[in-house]
Amino acid sequence: MTDVTARRWSGWQRPDGRKGVRNIVLVIYTVQCAAHVAHAIAAGEDDVQVIGFPGCYDNQYAIRLVLSLARHPNVGAVLSVGLGCEYTQPARIAEAVERSGRPADAFFIQDVGGTRSSVERGKDSVRALRDRIRRETPRVEMGFGDLTLGAECGGSDGTSGLVGNPVVGRLFDKVVDAGGSAIAEEIVEMIGLRDIILARAVDDRARGELEAAYAKAEAYCRDVRQYSVSPGNFAGGLTTIEEKSMGAFAKSGSRPIQGVIKVGEAPPWPGMWIMDSVPDPHFMQFGYTNPNDTEGIMDLISGGSQIVLFITGRGSVIGSPVAPLIKVTGNSRTYARMEEDMDFDAGRVLAGQLSLDAAADELAAMVADVASGTPSKPEALGHREYFVMYKHQDTPELDRGCRSAA
């Protein structure tokens, strides 16, 4: 049988050396007041997508995340739109994007004249940006060694830990073995597994990073008096945070963990990585870890994931901008009930219809198809949910120049 990870396809070469599986124009709004105009600009444009930060006051975590998405390997060009009185400046975002070698544009709605004028201005900009990236972006051969995949859990039930996450873990092993990268998020869903996590560290440096991230997550859960277990998890057959954590950690596979990255940071070298999305201590005490599944997916995309696997036992209808989302369930009844939204039925492993390795090969083939341009079900349905929130993390700024001079 041919190794599915030997498959090749055509992607888009970016100036930083990374390769994209899509070539989109991304519209970014810099305050909630500009959200309607941004979405109206993207309406009817198949290769134009939208993200935005709603806050009027800036936040370094949110700006770092937005800049990471603006310079994602699947993004060819950016149009940034603001109202005109917020702290986060659209022109600074465009400047940062242009420094990455991508074309960009920006404007304030207040300078253009209002909603209709701004939508017309934005549509004209999108047409020009699209024309440039179609003419100027080099096509390049890609394979699994060029991929960064992310994985997120949501709406978990008992099948998630039994087969849904393990199948993704086997896929992650294949990607890492092929020279690619994999990212698992949700540190707060690893509570109770300290020794198991540390045993996977590739070296003492990685062990120290993992130990610090785990300790912070455990302290955070104690402080907020809530662990990452929901009523839906209990209804789905899970009983404790440790049980859920064992299932969630299974999606990381079995390869050595290279270390910990934070939101907005890409893996510095290939391999299996853990992303820490837990807020760091701050005098304003703002930010929440994993307030919803969409936030975690956005975090993984900010780390450079060209495709994200979303594992759900109970079912979900969300998608994501920038990177295609592939939805995996370990529950065949969920798949049958929500087949129009679910991409992959891993529950067949429980039924004895195929092995974990065979399921991982099937899922790898689906990843290659999506990377080649076949839309995942969320893509085909037009799901582009996103969530950018106020939070604090102690990481170096990606680009101070994105902030207002005020």
ZIDAUR-V978373 format. One record per residue. N is the residue number from 1. RES is the residue in three letters. PSI is psi in whole degrees, -180 to 180 (* if undefined). D_FIRST is the distance of its C-alpha to the first C-alpha in Angstrom with 1 decimal. Layout:
BEGIN
<<N RES PSI D_FIRST> <N RES PSI D_FIRST>>
END
This chain:
BEGIN
<<1 MET 133 0.0> <2 THR 136 3.8> <3 ASP 119 6.4> <4 VAL -27 8.7> <5 THR -2 11.6> <6 ALA -5 11.4> <7 ARG 148 12.7> <8 ARG 154 16.4> <9 TRP 176 19.3> <10 SER 131 23.1> <11 GLY -164 25.4> <12 TRP 129 29.1> <13 GLN 130 30.5> <14 ARG 156 33.3> <15 PRO -26 36.1> <16 ASP 4 35.3> <17 GLY -16 31.9> <18 ARG 163 29.8> <19 LYS 139 27.7> <20 GLY 153 28.0> <21 VAL -3 25.8> <22 ARG 164 29.1> <23 ASN 73 32.4> <24 ILE 159 35.1> <25 VAL 125 38.8> <26 LEU 124 39.8> <27 VAL 126 43.3> <28 ILE 124 44.7> <29 TYR 149 48.0> <30 THR 6 50.0> <31 VAL 153 52.1> <32 GLN -30 51.9> <33 CYS -22 54.8> <34 ALA 3 52.4> <35 ALA -44 49.5> <36 HIS -46 50.8> <37 VAL -43 51.1> <38 ALA -46 47.7> <39 HIS -33 46.0> <40 ALA -36 48.2> <41 ILE -41 47.2> <42 ALA -17 43.5> <43 ALA 131 44.1> <44 GLY 4 42.6> <45 GLU 105 40.6> <46 ASP -31 36.9> <47 ASP 21 36.0> <48 VAL 129 38.8> <49 GLN 166 38.6> <50 VAL 138 41.2> <51 ILE 168 41.7> <52 GLY 159 45.0> <53 PHE 123 47.2> <54 PRO -19 50.0> <55 GLY 143 52.4> <56 CYS -36 55.6> <57 TYR 144 55.9> <58 ASP 165 53.1> <59 ASN 122 50.8> <60 GLN -36 48.9> <61 TYR -48 45.9> <62 ALA -41 45.6> <63 ILE -41 46.3> <64 ARG -42 43.7> <65 LEU -46 41.1> <66 VAL -43 42.2> <67 LEU -36 42.1> <68 SER -42 38.6> <69 LEU -37 37.5> <70 ALA -28 39.6> <71 ARG 28 37.8> <72 HIS 150 34.3> <73 PRO -20 31.5> <74 ASN -5 31.1> <75 VAL 125 34.9> <76 GLY -33 36.3> <77 ALA 162 40.0> <78 VAL 137 42.4> <79 LEU 122 45.6> <80 SER 130 47.6> <81 VAL 129 50.4> <82 GLY 171 53.2> <83 LEU -53 56.4> <84 GLY -9 58.7> <85 CYS 9 60.1> <86 GLU 165 57.1> <87 TYR -44 56.4> <88 THR 123 52.9> <89 GLN 121 53.4> <90 PRO -39 51.1> <91 ALA -34 52.2> <92 ARG -36 51.1> <93 ILE -46 47.6> <94 ALA -41 47.5> <95 GLU -42 48.8> <96 ALA -39 46.1> <97 VAL -44 43.4> <98 GLU -35 45.0> <99 ARG -22 45.0> <100 SER -1 41.2> <101 GLY 7 41.1> <102 ARG 149 40.7> <103 PRO 149 43.4> <104 ALA 160 45.3> <105 ASP 162 48.5> <106 ALA 152 50.7> <107 PHE 162 53.9> <108 PHE 138 56.2> <109 ILE -39 57.0> <110 GLN -27 60.6> <111 ASP -19 60.8> <112 VAL -32 59.4> <113 GLY -3 61.6> <114 GLY -169 59.8> <115 THR -57 56.9> <116 ARG -45 56.9> <117 SER -38 57.6> <118 SER -39 54.9> <119 VAL -44 52.3> <120 GLU -44 53.3> <121 ARG -43 53.3> <122 GLY -41 49.8> <123 LYS -42 48.4> <124 ASP -43 49.8> <125 SER -44 48.3> <126 VAL -42 44.8> <127 ARG -42 45.1> <128 ALA -43 46.0> <129 LEU -43 43.3> <130 ARG -44 40.6> <131 ASP -41 41.8> <132 ARG -47 41.7> <133 ILE -27 38.2> <134 ARG -33 36.9> <135 ARG -34 38.7> <136 GLU -19 38.4> <137 THR 120 35.1> <138 PRO 139 32.7> <139 ARG 147 29.2> <140 VAL 150 26.5> <141 GLU 140 22.8> <142 MET 160 21.2> <143 GLY -174 18.1> <144 PHE -28 17.5> <145 GLY -15 19.7> <146 ASP -3 22.5> <147 LEU 146 22.4> <148 THR 120 24.7> <149 LEU 142 23.9> <150 GLY 158 26.6> <151 ALA 136 26.7> <152 GLU 143 29.7> <153 CYS 154 30.7> <154 GLY 139 33.2> <155 GLY 48 34.6> <156 SER 149 32.9> <157 ASP -170 33.1> <158 GLY -28 32.0> <159 THR -19 28.4> <160 SER -47 28.0> <161 GLY -24 28.1> <162 LEU -44 26.2> <163 VAL -36 23.0> <164 GLY -58 23.8> <165 ASN -41 24.3> <166 PRO -36 21.9> <167 VAL -43 18.9> <168 VAL -37 20.3> <169 GLY -42 20.9> <170 ARG -40 17.2> <171 LEU -44 16.6> <172 PHE -41 19.5> <173 ASP -42 18.2> <174 LYS -42 15.0> <175 VAL -45 17.6> <176 VAL -43 19.9> <177 ASP -28 17.5> <178 ALA -4 16.7> <179 GLY 8 20.5> <180 GLY -170 21.5> <181 SER 152 24.1> <182 ALA 143 24.4> <183 ILE 128 27.8> <184 ALA 139 29.0> <185 GLU -161 32.6> <186 GLU 56 35.0> <187 ILE -35 36.7> <188 VAL -10 39.1> <189 GLU 25 36.3> <190 MET 11 35.7> <191 ILE 134 39.2> <192 GLY -6 39.5> <193 LEU 24 36.4> <194 ARG -54 38.3> <195 ASP -36 37.4> <196 ILE -41 33.7> <197 ILE -48 33.4> <198 LEU -31 35.4> <199 ALA -19 33.2> <200 ARG -8 30.3> <201 ALA 138 32.4> <202 VAL -28 31.1> <203 ASP -177 34.8> <204 ASP -36 38.4> <205 ARG -49 38.6> <206 ALA -38 35.8> <207 ARG -41 37.3> <208 GLY -41 40.6> <209 GLU -44 39.3> <210 LEU -41 37.4> <211 GLU -42 40.5> <212 ALA -42 42.8> <213 ALA -40 40.6> <214 TYR -46 40.4> <215 ALA -41 44.2> <216 LYS -43 45.0> <217 ALA -42 42.9> <218 GLU -42 44.5> <219 ALA -39 48.0> <220 TYR -48 47.3> <221 CYS -39 46.4> <222 ARG -42 49.5> <223 ASP -43 51.6> <224 VAL -4 50.6> <225 ARG 42 50.6> <226 GLN 130 47.3> <227 TYR 165 43.8> <228 SER 64 40.7> <229 VAL 133 40.8> <230 SER 164 41.8> <231 PRO -35 43.2> <232 GLY -34 40.0> <233 ASN -44 38.1> <234 PHE -42 40.6> <235 ALA -27 40.4> <236 GLY 2 36.6> <237 GLY -4 37.0> <238 LEU 150 37.1> <239 THR -32 40.2> <240 THR 163 40.6> <241 ILE -35 39.7> <242 GLU -40 38.0> <243 GLU -44 35.8> <244 LYS -40 34.9> <245 SER -42 34.4> <246 MET -43 31.9> <247 GLY -42 29.8> <248 ALA -40 30.3> <249 PHE -22 29.4> <250 ALA -25 26.1> <251 LYS -11 24.8> <252 SER -4 25.3> <253 GLY -147 22.4> <254 SER -1 23.0> <255 ARG 157 23.2> <256 PRO 141 26.8> <257 ILE 126 29.0> <258 GLN -23 30.5> <259 GLY -164 33.6> <260 VAL 133 35.4> <261 ILE 160 35.9> <262 LYS 174 38.4> <263 VAL 133 38.4> <264 GLY -3 38.4> <265 GLU 131 36.8> <266 ALA 152 33.4> <267 PRO 129 31.5> <268 PRO -19 33.1> <269 TRP 164 29.9> <270 PRO 161 26.2> <271 GLY -170 25.1> <272 MET 128 25.9> <273 TRP 152 29.4> <274 ILE 131 31.8> <275 MET 129 34.2> <276 ASP 113 37.7> <277 SER 9 39.4> <278 VAL 136 42.3> <279 PRO 143 45.7> <280 ASP 158 47.6> <281 PRO 140 51.3> <282 HIS 148 53.6> <283 PHE -26 57.3> <284 MET -13 56.6> <285 GLN 42 54.1> <286 PHE 163 52.0> <287 GLY 146 48.3> <288 TYR 140 46.0> <289 THR 133 42.6> <290 ASN 56 40.0> <291 PRO -23 42.7> <292 ASN 169 40.0> <293 ASP -36 36.2> <294 THR -38 36.8> <295 GLU -44 38.6> <296 GLY -38 35.7> <297 ILE -42 33.2> <298 MET -38 35.6> <299 ASP -46 35.8> <300 LEU -39 32.1> <301 ILE -36 32.2> <302 SER -21 35.2> <303 GLY 4 33.0> <304 GLY 9 31.0> <305 SER 119 28.1> <306 GLN -25 26.8> <307 ILE 143 25.1> <308 VAL 135 26.2> <309 LEU 127 24.6> <310 PHE 116 27.4> <311 ILE 123 27.0> <312 THR 126 29.6> <313 GLY -36 30.2> <314 ARG -14 33.3> <315 GLY 153 32.3> <316 SER 158 33.4> <317 VAL 11 34.2> <318 ILE 162 34.4> <319 GLY -158 32.7> <320 SER 151 33.4> <321 PRO 170 34.7> <322 VAL -54 33.3> <323 ALA 134 29.7> <324 PRO 143 27.6> <325 LEU 129 27.4> <326 ILE 121 24.5> <327 LYS 125 25.8> <328 VAL 136 23.9> <329 THR 143 25.5> <330 GLY 2 24.9> <331 ASN 107 27.5> <332 SER -29 26.4> <333 ARG -38 30.0> <334 THR -43 30.4> <335 TYR -45 27.5> <336 ALA -35 29.1> <337 ARG -30 32.5> <338 MET 39 31.5> <339 GLU -28 28.5> <340 GLU -17 30.3> <341 ASP -25 30.1> <342 MET 134 27.0> <343 ASP -39 23.6> <344 PHE 130 21.2> <345 ASP 97 21.8> <346 ALA -7 20.6> <347 GLY -17 23.1> <348 ARG -23 20.5> <349 VAL -44 19.6> <350 LEU -32 23.3> <351 ALA -3 23.2> <352 GLY 16 20.5> <353 GLN -22 18.3> <354 LEU 162 15.3> <355 SER 169 15.0> <356 LEU -42 16.0> <357 ASP -41 12.7> <358 ALA -40 11.0> <359 ALA -40 14.2> <360 ALA -37 13.9> <361 ASP -42 10.6> <362 GLU -43 12.5> <363 LEU -38 15.5> <364 ALA -40 14.0> <365 ALA -38 13.0> <366 MET -41 16.6> <367 VAL -44 18.0> <368 ALA -39 16.5> <369 ASP -47 18.0> <370 VAL -41 21.3> <371 ALA -29 21.4> <372 SER -9 21.0> <373 GLY -11 24.1> <374 THR 125 23.2> <375 PRO 140 25.9> <376 SER 169 25.2> <377 LYS -43 27.6> <378 PRO -39 30.3> <379 GLU -49 30.3> <380 ALA -32 30.6> <381 LEU -9 33.4> <382 GLY 17 35.2> <383 HIS 124 35.2> <384 ARG 45 36.3> <385 GLU 143 38.0> <386 TYR 160 39.2> <387 PHE 113 41.6> <388 VAL 121 43.4> <389 MET 166 46.0> <390 TYR 131 48.7> <391 LYS 168 47.5> <392 HIS 130 48.2> <393 GLN 139 46.0> <394 ASP 77 47.2> <395 THR 154 45.0> <396 PRO 145 46.1> <397 GLU 136 46.9> <398 LEU -39 44.3> <399 ASP 100 47.2> <400 ARG -28 50.8> <401 GLY -10 51.7> <402 CYS -17 50.2> <403 ARG 158 53.0> <404 SER 147 56.4> <405 ALA -12 59.1> <406 ALA * 61.4>>
END
